[in-house]
Amino acid sequence: MNSLTRTIACAALLAGCSAGPAVVETPHVAASTSAKPPAPKPDPDAGKAPTPYTAAQIRDACRAGRTLTFVTEAPGKPPQQRRMRFLAVDDERATIADEVLDDTGKPVGAAETEVATWEELRRHASFPKEQTTIADAVAEVPAGSFPCKRYTVVDGNKKRTMCFANELPGPPVEMIIEEDGKLVVSMELLKNEPGQ
């Protein structure tokens, strides 16, 4: 999601305008009564199951400093802790740091940082309608017991089960990914710190 493309494009545009304003003559074109209206923008949610939260709900729940710590497990590997921190937020987007923790809770290596709009974060939980089943459930994870919407997404031999807590907008508090009926990875919320 990180990209300098927009900044580079703006810089190129400004550099191109440094010689001062240009005068452009536009030829006269007779107005047409049969002009077509602009094509409607495609609906990003067409064919998708409803997402568990709106972009506004995620934004309101994710103040600067909000920190979520998860434990992930995969067959044949020791459990690993991951921490997601909202470093900075505004009305449109968030800057998020993701880091792996050691057994004592200290970061291992440098955090990966990304910037995402609230709409992009909402779409992380957008799945094809025909592959998705949504049910009320309760997720029991180390951070507590959470009434949630359980999303089960089946795509061929891959199955994802995600529990989105009703009162905790953001990533799922529990996730299990299976392939051919075997566990690939699981993730559970250890701690949620609300931030400022």
C-alpha positions, 0 to 999 in steps of 0.5 A: 500500500506504500507508494511514492507515485503520487508524490513523484507525479505531483513533483513532475507536475510542479516542475512542468509548470515552473515556466509560468502559465501557458495560454492554450487556445481551445477551438470552438465546438458546437454544443451537442444535445446527444452528449453521453453522461459520464459512465457510472463508477463501478461499485467496489462492493458488487458481488461481495458479502457485506463487510463487518465494519464501515470505514468510519467505524474502523477510523473511530476505533483506531485512534493514534496509539491503538495497539493490537498484539496477536499470537500466530501459530503454524504447524511445525513452528513455534508460536510467534507474537505480532504487534500492530500499532496505529502511529498516526491517523487522520480523517482519511488514512492511518500509518500502521507499524507491524512488528514481530516480537520475541518471547519477552515482548521486545521487537525483533528487527525493524517494524514494517510501516504502511499507510492505508486509507480507512476504505482500504482497511475496510476492503481487507474484509471484502470477500466474494458473496458466493464464497462467504457465509456469515454467522453470529458467534462468540470468539474465545481468545486470550484477550477475552470473549467477544461476540462477533460475526464469523466469516467463513470463506471457502475458495476451492480447497482453501478455507478461511474462518475469521471472527470480527468482534462486534464492539472492536472494529479492525482486524479479526480477533481470531483467524484460521486458514486451512488448505485441504482440511489442514491448518496452515496458520491461526491467529488470536488476539492477545491484547488490545490497547485502545490508544489516545 
